[in-house]
């Protein structure tokens, strides 16, 4: 059912990559998140369809940022002025608009997705989702984007690359903060009934025979951000037996808004386990297959929508992986 990673293309640069495009592009063209999604999609995993806008798509925006008066101070990397310089560059970039060619490209790509589908718009920088670094919570993700609002969402995600927290994190880990090679993933948005994260190796005990899942009602943002105490499940991989269940408080949930965007609400099912045994079985099989696909322990994001499991992200487990 699942195949291994495809070969990587060299020397081919495009403005847009659909999840189905072969061979796989370089990580510099689609970022860590985008490359992982393409690989999963092409291997037959249940990934919502989408496309990735490469740094080449944003070349004119990048050129305008680097032509701004504040860029020289930004490039110098002086921590004393980082906040003010980043704020100036971000404010300038808020006025950027898509060209006629960019708009035509977006219109064409959206036609290949579900008609009138809400969208998830996420950053995908080359250094994101690497085994030795975790940019979780630093870059921008916008959920429930209506097709007519995609330009504003792209602008918001693009300007997040200029956030002082991102710059500081890059510099602290030896990344070049002047390289604005941020790709953006545009993906069909699912109305998740229950969502969360999973770890193909127990990140607390390092037991390679255990897979751990954390879940909450609605979309997975409350679990990913650590905003709630989620339900926690541990499953033995060799036997597929459930080792433990822990009921979380699940203080709040995030769901899609009726007119786009998301809204937070208090789901009354605080005392109900969010995952059934059958769903845990499906998640366990998926986690094992993803670990095999990447030949290493993985941190995954997932959702059940309409009774079906979908995978939203997979990245190597880092020491910064959040576990409740």
N, C-alpha and C positions, 0 to 999 in steps of 0.2 A: 504493500500500500504506500509506504513512504520510501523515497529514494534519498541518496546522499546528496550533499551540496553539488551544485553544477560548477562547471569551469568558469573562470573569471575572465572577462573581456579586458584587453589591454589596448590602449591607444584609441578607444572609441569614446567620444564625448557627446552627450546629447543634453537637451534641455529638459526632457521629460522621459521617465522610465516607467512603463506599466509593470505591474507585478508579474505579468506573464512574459516579459521580454527576456530573451536568451541571446547570448550567454549572460551570466550575471555581470553587472558592471563593477568597477572598483569601488571600494568603500569611500574614496574621496569624492565620488560622484553622487552617491545616494545616502551616505552616512551609515552609522552602525545600525540604527533602528530600521532604516529602509532596506538595507541589504539583508538583514535577518528576515524581514517580512517577505521579501521576494523569494528568498531561499525556501522558507516554509511553504509559501503559496505554490511554488513550482514542484515541491516534493509531495504535494497532495494533502497537506494539513488543512483543516478548515479555517482559513483566514479570510475575513471580509475583503472584498476586492478593492483595489485602489491604484494610485500612481504616485510617483515621487518627482517633485520639481528639483532639479539639480542646481548647484551653485551657478551654473551657466545661465539658467533661467533668470537668476537675480543679478546678472553681471552688471547691468546698468545701475541698479540700486547700490551694489557694492562700490562701483566707481564713484557714485555721488557721495557715499559715506567717506571714502578716502580723499575726496576733493574738499571736504568741509574744513573750515579753519581749525576746528578742535582736533582734527585727526593727528596732527604732529604730537600734541600733548598726549593723546591716547596711545600712540605708538611708543612713546618714551616710557610709558608704564609707571609713572610716578604715583605711588599709592596715596600721596597727600592730595592729589587732585583727581584721583580716579572717579570718585562719586560725581563731581561736578562735570567732568569731561564726558563721562558716559551719559549723564542726564542730557547734556547738550546735543550729543550725537543722536540719542534716541528721540528727542523732541524734533530734530530736523527730519529724521526718517519717518516720522508720523505723517508727513506731507507727501510721501512717495505714492505714486499711483501707477497702475499697470498700463503699459503701452497698448496700442491697438493690437500689435502682434501677440503680446502676452495674453490679452483678453481672448483673442481668437484661439490660442492654444488651450486655455482653460475651458472654453466652451466645448471644444472638440473632445477633450479628455473627459469632461463630465458626461458627455453623451454615451460614453462607454460604461458608465456606472448605472446603478438602478435609477430610473427616472424619478426626479424630485426627492431623492434620498437625502436625509440629513448627513452631514459629513463630520468626521473627526480630522482635525488639522493639527499635526504634531511636528515638532522640530526633529531633525535627524542629522546631527553634526558627526563628522568622521570620528571624533574622539568619544562620542557617546557609546554606551553599552559595551565598552571594552572590559576585558577580564580584570584589569588592574585599576580601573577608574569607574566612578559612578556619578553621573551628572543629574541623578534623579532629583526632581524638584527645582532645578535651576533653569532649564529651558522651558518653553511654553507649550502647552497643549490646550486646544480649544475644542470643546465637544458640542454637538448639536448645531453645527453651522449650516444654515440654509444656503443653497447654491448661490442665491443672489448676494450673499454676504461673504463670499469666499475671499474677495480681495482684501477686505478689512481684516479678516482672520489671518491671511498671509502676512500682511503688514505687521500685525501684532506679534506673530511668531518670529518674524524676521528681526524686529527691533529687540526682541528678548536676547538675541546674540550679543547685544551691546550692554547688557545688564552688568553692573559692577561686580555682582556676586559671581557671574560666569567668568568675567575677566580675572578676578582674584583666584578662582578655583583653577583656571587654566594655568596661570603663572605659577601657582604653588606646585603644580604637577608637571611642569616642564613643557606644556603646550604653548605654541606661539599664539598669543592673544590677538595678533594683528591679522591672522588668517581667518577671514570671514567666510569660510567654506561651509555654510549651513544649507543643507538640503531640507525640504519640507515634505512630509508625507500627507497625502490627502486620501482618506479612506472612507468607505461606506460606514456610517454610524449605526450601531445596533442598539435597540432599546433593551438593555440587559435586565433580565429578571433577577439574577443573582450573579455576582462577579467577584473576582479577587485575584490573588497571586498564588503561585506554587513554586516549590523548590524541589528539584529532583534528588537532592541530598539534604538530609536534615541539617540546616545551617547552625543549629544550636549545639547538637551533639556530634556533628560531622559523620553521622551514621549513614553510610552509602546504601544501606538496605532500606532506608526509610524515605518516603516522599511526604512533604508537608504542604498543606493547603490552608489558606486563610480566606474567609468569604464574608460578604455582606449582601443584603438585598440591594437591588438596583445596579447602578454602574460601579465600576471598581475604584473610582478615584478616592473614596474614603478609606479604602484598605491600602492602596498604594501610598497615600500621603501619611498614613498612620493617624488619621483623624478620629478613628473609632476603635473600640475593642472588638475585633471580628471573631467569628467562630473559627476554631482551629482544629484541624484534623491531621492525624498522622497515620499513614498507611504503610504496611510492610510490602516492599516491592516484590520480593521473590514469591510470597504466598498470596499477595493481594488482599490480605486481611487488614481490617481496621484496628490499629493499635490503640488509638485514643481519640476521643472527641471532647472539645472544650467549648461550652456555650459562651459566646461573648455578649457584651451588653448591646452592641450594635446601636449606639446612641442616636445615630441619624443615618439617612441614606441620601444619595444623589440620583435623580432620575431625569430623563429628558423632559424639557418643557414642551407644552402644547404648541407653542409658536417658535420653536427653536431654542437653542441654549439648554441650560440645565437648571434644575431647582432642587433645593434641599428640603427634605421633609422627614418627619419622625415616623418610620414604619412601625405599626403596632406589634409586629411579630418579634418582639425582643426575646421571648422565651421559646422560640421555635428554631430548631437547627436549620440553617439555610441550605444545606446540601443533603440530598438523599443518598442512600448507599449506591444506587445506580449511577448517580452523577459522580460520586467519588471514584467508582470503577472506571468511568469514562475518562476522568481527569488523570487517574493513575496511568492508564494505558497511554494517554497522550504525553504525559511527562516522561515516561520511559522511552517512548519513541523519539521525542525531541532530544533527550540526552544521547540516544544512540545516533541520531542525525548529526549532532554537533560533536560527538565523541568527547563529551565532558559534562560536568554538572551545570544545570541551567536554572535560571530564575525566569518564570513565565507569568504573563498576565492573560486572563481568560474571562469569558462570560458565557452564560447560558441564556439564549434568547429564543423564545418560541419552542422551548424544549430541546434545543440543539446546542452543542458545545462549539464555541468559536475561540480561536487563539488570537490574541491581540498583540503579543510581543514575546520575544524570547531573547535572553542575553545571558552571558556567563555569570555565574554567581560570584559576587565580589564580597569583600569583607564588610562593605557598607550595606549589604542586603538587609532590608527592614523585616524583622520578625516580631510580632506582638507577643 
